[in-house]
Amino acid sequence: MKIKYAFFIFLFPLFLLAQNDLLKEIDDKPMETTESPAFKALKIVNFESTKLIGKGDFYLIISHRFDYLDKGFEDFFGLDNAFTQIKFAYGITNNFTIQAARSGFQKTYDLGLKYLIVNQQKDGFPVAVAFFNSIAVNTELDKANYPSLDFQDRLSYVSQLLISRKVTDKLSLEIAPTYFHESFLVEILDKNNNVITPNPQDKNQFAIGVGGRYKISNRLSVNMDYGAHLNRASQSVFKNPLSVGLDIDTGGHIFQVLFTNSKAMHEAGFLGHTTGDWVKGEVSFGFNLIRVF
């Protein structure tokens, strides 16, 4: 299945003035300047932020999600089981970042692209807008169990429009309208554990992500994000992802410690396959470690 995306980017023209007119314009109205980034890290917690990597910069991101805390000492509060993601990201330009990752969840490989369409301006354009697109390959699916499985059945696609605003020096907010497509859908069981056929979940799925950051000090902030799935099948056992964390700026890297009900770290994973329930204590402890080179 081919999925096409259309982008419309409008560029504002620069105008040239004589020296006297320019000085008069400066006196009448201060020139617009770019607002500092709304977020310190590439992710709020699970969701991508509007932060991009500088041209030529290289990031190593190691993410870890332990098992749910609800079993207590049986698995030492989830520490006996964990999923890890290793990601590499590079700034092609100041406005264009590419990234590649491998996750233990579903043995997933994914490639992502993030492009900054427009930055928030002081006394000007009120928000930063970026586009994020990714493709992931689920290598955990066993062809022995699914004889008719093709390579394209392993693929999932995600497209997000990231819109953020630095409200104050302390508070930043973001909304992320999201479309994602899963070529392979997990079987949904009825109350008697019989497979529901056909699967009532549409492969084309939609979600709205919301998130924010509140700065406590120059090196510490509280972050939170949540994804509301808009067309999930009513019989589905999956939940909406909710994550809370702390950003710790150590100078050389950003360290994010967090609690989340999702074990997956790639977009289609945490949007479509979150099983944890915060009310039942099905919450994972985890972290994102971002190292800049």
DAQUIRA-V882534 format. One line per field, one symbol per residue. psi: psi as a letter, one per 30 degrees, with the letter a starting at -180 (. if undefined). A space follows every 10 residues. Layout:
psi = ???
This chain:
psi = kkkkkkkjkk kkkkkkllee eeeeeeeekk kklkklkfke lfkddekklg klklkfkkkk kkkkjlllff fbfeghhfff klkkkkkkkk jelfgjkllk lkkejghkkl klkkkjeklk kkhbkflkkl kkklklkjgf kkfefiegkl efffkkkkkk jkjlkjeafe kklkkikkkk kjekkkkkka fggkkkklkf kkfjlklkkk llkjkeafgk lklklkkjkf hkkffkfllk kkkklkkjjg dflkjkklkl gkflflefef efgkfkjeeg gikkkalkjj kk.
